[in-house]
Amino acid sequence: HILGQSVLARALFPVGAYTKLQVRAMAAERGLPTASRSESQDLCFIADGDYRRFLARHAAETVRPGPIVDTTGRRLGFHRGLPFYTVGQRSGLGIAAGQPLYVLGLDMASNALIVGAADALGGDWLCTGPAHWIAGQPPPGPFEAQVQIRYRATPAPALVTPLVDGRAEVRFARPLRDITAGQAAVFYDGDICLGGGMILDRNMPAVGAGAAVHQPAQALSI
């Protein structure tokens, strides 16, 4: 979704319609060492896969312990650093409660990890950063699309509104779980990719208010 027409016009696909299994079989027939090499997962450029140690070494200022709170603002414990958690996470929180708790949000301003019950994970709104449109410009006004919010997620029906500042606002027909800042929101019309942008904001329970909130934005008039 980040490619433009100047790049797509020169794109070549040497593997064609072959599947990954077929390509591995062809590599094995030719004795290539990559035939049996395991797939890279997560941060493949970190040799030992320990991203916690990597962050502590190269971005220590981002790894600060802080409070774990529920949506009423009640402190339940302490976290090891916000980069070690993701929305929807349940295990590894290190707190005991009478019900399963999930990460609902990461409040960077207060360095607080917000947790709550599973039914609080749903959200129906997000806003991206600067959106990229494969056609070179956004569609005229709000439009209906299928929006995918993470790898392997099923695209969900939504109303996408291009904004005057270049961002895009997305309102889903039904709440989705685990809308996460930093992931890409990609817009589709059937199997045609229209573009997308990085998720910067989403509605989530406000600490102390118990209600989902978000900042309104101005739509683009075309």
C-alpha positions as YAML, in Angstrom:
chain: A
units: angstrom
residues:
- id: 1
  name: HIS
  ca: [0.00, 0.00, 0.00]
- id: 2
  name: ILE
  ca: [3.01, 2.33, 0.18]
- id: 3
  name: LEU
  ca: [3.99, 2.08, -3.50]
- id: 4
  name: GLY
  ca: [3.13, 4.73, -6.06]
- id: 5
  name: GLN
  ca: [2.48, 4.58, -9.79]
- id: 6
  name: SER
  ca: [6.09, 5.39, -10.72]
- id: 7
  name: VAL
  ca: [7.26, 2.26, -8.88]
- id: 8
  name: LEU
  ca: [4.38, -0.03, -9.81]
- id: 9
  name: ALA
  ca: [4.83, 0.79, -13.51]
- id: 10
  name: ARG
  ca: [8.30, -0.79, -13.35]
- id: 11
  name: ALA
  ca: [7.47, -3.67, -11.00]
- id: 12
  name: LEU
  ca: [8.45, -7.20, -12.05]
- id: 13
  name: PHE
  ca: [7.36, -10.45, -10.41]
- id: 14
  name: PRO
  ca: [9.99, -13.09, -11.25]
- id: 15
  name: VAL
  ca: [8.40, -15.75, -9.03]
- id: 16
  name: GLY
  ca: [5.11, -15.34, -10.87]
- id: 17
  name: ALA
  ca: [2.25, -17.45, -9.52]
- id: 18
  name: TYR
  ca: [4.45, -20.01, -7.76]
- id: 19
  name: THR
  ca: [3.60, -20.65, -4.11]
- id: 20
  name: LYS
  ca: [6.19, -20.56, -1.34]
- id: 21
  name: LEU
  ca: [6.15, -24.36, -1.11]
- id: 22
  name: GLN
  ca: [6.78, -24.66, -4.84]
- id: 23
  name: VAL
  ca: [9.68, -22.20, -4.67]
- id: 24
  name: ARG
  ca: [11.22, -24.13, -1.76]
- id: 25
  name: ALA
  ca: [10.90, -27.37, -3.74]
- id: 26
  name: MET
  ca: [12.63, -25.77, -6.73]
- id: 27
  name: ALA
  ca: [15.42, -24.51, -4.47]
- id: 28
  name: ALA
  ca: [15.84, -27.99, -2.97]
- id: 29
  name: GLU
  ca: [16.10, -29.54, -6.45]
- id: 30
  name: ARG
  ca: [18.95, -27.14, -7.20]
- id: 31
  name: GLY
  ca: [20.72, -27.73, -3.90]
- id: 32
  name: LEU
  ca: [20.28, -24.17, -2.64]
- id: 33
  name: PRO
  ca: [20.84, -23.74, 1.12]
- id: 34
  name: THR
  ca: [17.82, -21.44, 1.40]
- id: 35
  name: ALA
  ca: [15.48, -24.35, 0.64]
- id: 36
  name: SER
  ca: [15.39, -25.45, 4.27]
- id: 37
  name: ARG
  ca: [16.10, -22.14, 5.96]
- id: 38
  name: SER
  ca: [13.49, -21.20, 8.55]
- id: 39
  name: GLU
  ca: [11.35, -18.15, 7.95]
- id: 40
  name: SER
  ca: [12.25, -14.95, 9.76]
- id: 41
  name: GLN
  ca: [9.82, -13.87, 12.44]
- id: 42
  name: ASP
  ca: [9.39, -10.62, 14.36]
- id: 43
  name: LEU
  ca: [12.59, -8.52, 14.26]
- id: 44
  name: CYS
  ca: [14.71, -10.61, 11.94]
- id: 45
  name: PHE
  ca: [17.65, -8.16, 12.10]
- id: 46
  name: ILE
  ca: [18.22, -8.92, 15.80]
- id: 47
  name: ALA
  ca: [20.48, -11.97, 15.86]
- id: 48
  name: ASP
  ca: [19.35, -13.45, 19.17]
- id: 49
  name: GLY
  ca: [15.73, -12.30, 18.83]
- id: 50
  name: ASP
  ca: [15.80, -10.57, 22.22]
- id: 51
  name: TYR
  ca: [14.18, -7.24, 21.38]
- id: 52
  name: ARG
  ca: [13.99, -6.29, 25.06]
- id: 53
  name: ARG
  ca: [17.75, -6.31, 25.36]
- id: 54
  name: PHE
  ca: [18.06, -4.50, 22.03]
- id: 55
  name: LEU
  ca: [15.77, -1.68, 23.18]
- id: 56
  name: ALA
  ca: [17.46, -1.42, 26.57]
- id: 57
  name: ARG
  ca: [20.80, -1.02, 24.81]
- id: 58
  name: HIS
  ca: [19.85, 1.29, 21.95]
- id: 59
  name: ALA
  ca: [16.75, 3.16, 23.20]
- id: 60
  name: ALA
  ca: [16.96, 3.05, 26.97]
- id: 61
  name: GLU
  ca: [14.84, 6.18, 27.31]
- id: 62
  name: THR
  ca: [11.81, 4.29, 25.95]
- id: 63
  name: VAL
  ca: [12.07, 1.47, 28.48]
- id: 64
  name: ARG
  ca: [10.79, 3.06, 31.69]
- id: 65
  name: PRO
  ca: [8.79, 1.15, 34.31]
- id: 66
  name: GLY
  ca: [5.40, 2.65, 35.08]
- id: 67
  name: PRO
  ca: [1.95, 1.96, 36.49]
- id: 68
  name: ILE
  ca: [-0.58, -0.59, 35.28]
- id: 69
  name: VAL
  ca: [-4.06, 0.90, 35.70]
- id: 70
  name: ASP
  ca: [-7.63, -0.06, 34.89]
- id: 71
  name: THR
  ca: [-10.11, 2.24, 33.17]
- id: 72
  name: THR
  ca: [-11.10, 3.80, 36.49]
- id: 73
  name: GLY
  ca: [-7.50, 4.84, 37.10]
- id: 74
  name: ARG
  ca: [-6.96, 2.29, 39.86]
- id: 75
  name: ARG
  ca: [-3.35, 1.12, 40.01]
- id: 76
  name: LEU
  ca: [-3.01, -2.65, 39.77]
- id: 77
  name: GLY
  ca: [0.74, -3.01, 39.52]
- id: 78
  name: PHE
  ca: [3.76, -1.90, 37.53]
- id: 79
  name: HIS
  ca: [4.98, -2.64, 34.01]
- id: 80
  name: ARG
  ca: [8.57, -3.05, 32.77]
- id: 81
  name: GLY
  ca: [8.31, -0.54, 29.92]
- id: 82
  name: LEU
  ca: [5.56, 0.19, 27.39]
- id: 83
  name: PRO
  ca: [7.49, -1.16, 24.35]
- id: 84
  name: PHE
  ca: [7.19, -4.64, 25.85]
- id: 85
  name: TYR
  ca: [3.39, -4.73, 25.56]
- id: 86
  name: THR
  ca: [0.81, -4.66, 22.80]
- id: 87
  name: VAL
  ca: [-2.93, -4.12, 22.61]
- id: 88
  name: GLY
  ca: [-4.82, -7.36, 23.22]
- id: 89
  name: GLN
  ca: [-1.99, -8.99, 25.19]
- id: 90
  name: ARG
  ca: [-3.09, -11.10, 28.16]
- id: 91
  name: SER
  ca: [-0.09, -13.11, 29.34]
- id: 92
  name: GLY
  ca: [2.98, -11.62, 30.96]
- id: 93
  name: LEU
  ca: [1.25, -8.73, 32.73]
- id: 94
  name: GLY
  ca: [2.41, -9.86, 36.15]
- id: 95
  name: ILE
  ca: [-0.78, -8.88, 37.98]
- id: 96
  name: ALA
  ca: [-3.46, -10.94, 39.70]
- id: 97
  name: ALA
  ca: [-7.15, -10.15, 39.32]
- id: 98
  name: GLY
  ca: [-10.50, -11.83, 39.67]
- id: 99
  name: GLN
  ca: [-10.94, -11.95, 35.89]
- id: 100
  name: PRO
  ca: [-8.67, -12.17, 32.85]
- id: 101
  name: LEU
  ca: [-7.20, -8.77, 32.00]
- id: 102
  name: TYR
  ca: [-5.98, -7.58, 28.61]
- id: 103
  name: VAL
  ca: [-3.94, -4.62, 27.45]
- id: 104
  name: LEU
  ca: [-6.40, -1.99, 26.24]
- id: 105
  name: GLY
  ca: [-3.97, 0.81, 25.53]
- id: 106
  name: LEU
  ca: [-0.58, 2.38, 26.14]
- id: 107
  name: ASP
  ca: [-0.67, 5.95, 27.43]
- id: 108
  name: MET
  ca: [2.67, 7.38, 26.34]
- id: 109
  name: ALA
  ca: [2.08, 10.73, 28.07]
- id: 110
  name: SER
  ca: [1.70, 9.22, 31.53]
- id: 111
  name: ASN
  ca: [3.73, 6.06, 30.82]
- id: 112
  name: ALA
  ca: [0.73, 4.01, 31.98]
- id: 113
  name: LEU
  ca: [-0.37, 0.60, 30.73]
- id: 114
  name: ILE
  ca: [-4.18, 0.46, 30.61]
- id: 115
  name: VAL
  ca: [-5.80, -2.94, 31.15]
- id: 116
  name: GLY
  ca: [-9.36, -4.23, 31.31]
- id: 117
  name: ALA
  ca: [-11.78, -7.01, 30.43]
- id: 118
  name: ALA
  ca: [-11.96, -8.57, 26.98]
- id: 119
  name: ASP
  ca: [-15.22, -6.81, 26.12]
- id: 120
  name: ALA
  ca: [-13.40, -3.46, 26.33]
- id: 121
  name: LEU
  ca: [-11.00, -4.37, 23.52]
- id: 122
  name: GLY
  ca: [-13.43, -3.50, 20.74]
- id: 123
  name: GLY
  ca: [-13.15, -0.22, 18.87]
- id: 124
  name: ASP
  ca: [-14.95, 1.15, 15.81]
- id: 125
  name: TRP
  ca: [-12.80, 4.18, 14.96]
- id: 126
  name: LEU
  ca: [-9.21, 4.92, 14.03]
- id: 127
  name: CYS
  ca: [-7.20, 7.68, 12.44]
- id: 128
  name: THR
  ca: [-4.07, 7.15, 10.38]
- id: 129
  name: GLY
  ca: [-1.05, 9.31, 9.88]
- id: 130
  name: PRO
  ca: [-0.45, 10.74, 6.39]
- id: 131
  name: ALA
  ca: [-2.28, 8.35, 4.08]
- id: 132
  name: HIS
  ca: [-0.74, 7.06, 0.86]
- id: 133
  name: TRP
  ca: [-3.02, 6.61, -2.14]
- id: 134
  name: ILE
  ca: [-1.86, 4.30, -4.91]
- id: 135
  name: ALA
  ca: [-3.77, 6.33, -7.50]
- id: 136
  name: GLY
  ca: [-1.80, 9.42, -6.45]
- id: 137
  name: GLN
  ca: [-4.69, 11.24, -4.78]
- id: 138
  name: PRO
  ca: [-7.49, 10.31, -2.36]
- id: 139
  name: PRO
  ca: [-10.93, 9.28, -3.58]
- id: 140
  name: PRO
  ca: [-13.46, 12.14, -3.61]
- id: 141
  name: GLY
  ca: [-15.00, 12.45, -0.15]
- id: 142
  name: PRO
  ca: [-15.89, 9.62, 2.25]
- id: 143
  name: PHE
  ca: [-16.09, 6.18, 0.67]
- id: 144
  name: GLU
  ca: [-16.89, 2.62, 1.71]
- id: 145
  name: ALA
  ca: [-14.04, 0.12, 1.73]
- id: 146
  name: GLN
  ca: [-12.73, -2.99, 3.40]
- id: 147
  name: VAL
  ca: [-9.99, -2.09, 5.88]
- id: 148
  name: GLN
  ca: [-7.32, -4.48, 7.14]
- id: 149
  name: ILE
  ca: [-5.69, -3.51, 10.44]
- id: 150
  name: ARG
  ca: [-2.98, -6.13, 10.80]
- id: 151
  name: TYR
  ca: [-1.23, -8.99, 9.03]
- id: 152
  name: ARG
  ca: [-3.60, -11.91, 8.34]
- id: 153
  name: ALA
  ca: [-6.59, -10.00, 9.72]
- id: 154
  name: THR
  ca: [-9.79, -10.22, 7.69]
- id: 155
  name: PRO
  ca: [-10.58, -6.86, 6.04]
- id: 156
  name: ALA
  ca: [-13.66, -5.33, 7.65]
- id: 157
  name: PRO
  ca: [-16.27, -3.00, 6.10]
- id: 158
  name: ALA
  ca: [-15.79, 0.64, 7.03]
- id: 159
  name: LEU
  ca: [-16.35, 4.23, 5.98]
- id: 160
  name: VAL
  ca: [-13.04, 5.91, 5.14]
- id: 161
  name: THR
  ca: [-12.86, 9.71, 5.22]
- id: 162
  name: PRO
  ca: [-9.81, 11.52, 3.79]
- id: 163
  name: LEU
  ca: [-8.94, 14.51, 5.98]
- id: 164
  name: VAL
  ca: [-7.69, 17.95, 5.01]
- id: 165
  name: ASP
  ca: [-4.31, 17.38, 6.69]
- id: 166
  name: GLY
  ca: [-3.59, 14.22, 4.68]
- id: 167
  name: ARG
  ca: [-4.64, 11.71, 7.31]
- id: 168
  name: ALA
  ca: [-7.57, 9.30, 6.95]
- id: 169
  name: GLU
  ca: [-10.34, 8.58, 9.43]
- id: 170
  name: VAL
  ca: [-11.92, 5.12, 9.51]
- id: 171
  name: ARG
  ca: [-15.28, 4.23, 11.05]
- id: 172
  name: PHE
  ca: [-15.99, 0.49, 11.10]
- id: 173
  name: ALA
  ca: [-19.47, -0.96, 10.63]
- id: 174
  name: ARG
  ca: [-18.87, -3.14, 13.71]
- id: 175
  name: PRO
  ca: [-16.29, -2.86, 16.52]
- id: 176
  name: LEU
  ca: [-13.00, -4.67, 15.95]
- id: 177
  name: ARG
  ca: [-10.65, -6.08, 18.54]
- id: 178
  name: ASP
  ca: [-7.01, -5.09, 18.86]
- id: 179
  name: ILE
  ca: [-6.83, -1.91, 16.77]
- id: 180
  name: THR
  ca: [-3.24, -0.96, 17.52]
- id: 181
  name: ALA
  ca: [-1.28, 2.24, 16.96]
- id: 182
  name: GLY
  ca: [1.80, 1.60, 14.85]
- id: 183
  name: GLN
  ca: [0.14, -1.03, 12.68]
- id: 184
  name: ALA
  ca: [-0.94, -0.27, 9.12]
- id: 185
  name: ALA
  ca: [-4.56, 0.27, 8.13]
- id: 186
  name: VAL
  ca: [-4.89, -0.73, 4.46]
- id: 187
  name: PHE
  ca: [-7.92, 0.14, 2.34]
- id: 188
  name: TYR
  ca: [-9.35, -2.26, -0.26]
- id: 189
  name: ASP
  ca: [-12.09, -2.18, -2.86]
- id: 190
  name: GLY
  ca: [-12.55, -5.92, -3.29]
- id: 191
  name: ASP
  ca: [-9.09, -7.21, -4.22]
- id: 192
  name: ILE
  ca: [-7.87, -3.76, -5.32]
- id: 193
  name: CYS
  ca: [-5.59, -2.00, -2.85]
- id: 194
  name: LEU
  ca: [-6.45, 1.70, -2.69]
- id: 195
  name: GLY
  ca: [-3.81, 2.78, -0.17]
- id: 196
  name: GLY
  ca: [-3.42, 3.07, 3.56]
- id: 197
  name: GLY
  ca: [-1.59, 4.65, 6.45]
- id: 198
  name: MET
  ca: [-0.10, 3.95, 9.85]
- id: 199
  name: ILE
  ca: [-2.60, 3.91, 12.72]
- id: 200
  name: LEU
  ca: [-1.88, 6.85, 15.00]
- id: 201
  name: ASP
  ca: [-5.03, 7.02, 17.10]
- id: 202
  name: ARG
  ca: [-8.06, 4.89, 17.95]
- id: 203
  name: ASN
  ca: [-10.97, 5.10, 20.34]
- id: 204
  name: MET
  ca: [-10.21, 3.44, 23.64]
- id: 205
  name: PRO
  ca: [-11.49, 3.64, 27.20]
- id: 206
  name: ALA
  ca: [-10.46, 6.89, 28.85]
- id: 207
  name: VAL
  ca: [-8.86, 6.34, 32.23]
- id: 208
  name: GLY
  ca: [-11.22, 7.60, 34.91]
- id: 209
  name: ALA
  ca: [-14.11, 8.08, 32.50]
- id: 210
  name: GLY
  ca: [-14.96, 4.53, 31.49]
- id: 211
  name: ALA
  ca: [-15.98, 5.68, 28.01]
- id: 212
  name: ALA
  ca: [-14.33, 5.43, 24.62]
- id: 213
  name: VAL
  ca: [-12.97, 8.74, 23.36]
- id: 214
  name: HIS
  ca: [-11.21, 10.12, 20.31]
- id: 215
  name: GLN
  ca: [-10.31, 13.47, 18.84]
- id: 216
  name: PRO
  ca: [-12.64, 14.71, 16.07]
- id: 217
  name: ALA
  ca: [-11.02, 15.68, 12.79]
- id: 218
  name: GLN
  ca: [-11.99, 17.75, 9.77]
- id: 219
  name: ALA
  ca: [-12.98, 15.89, 6.62]
- id: 220
  name: LEU
  ca: [-11.55, 16.67, 3.21]
- id: 221
  name: SER
  ca: [-14.01, 18.36, 0.86]
- id: 222
  name: ILE
  ca: [-13.44, 17.59, -2.81]
...
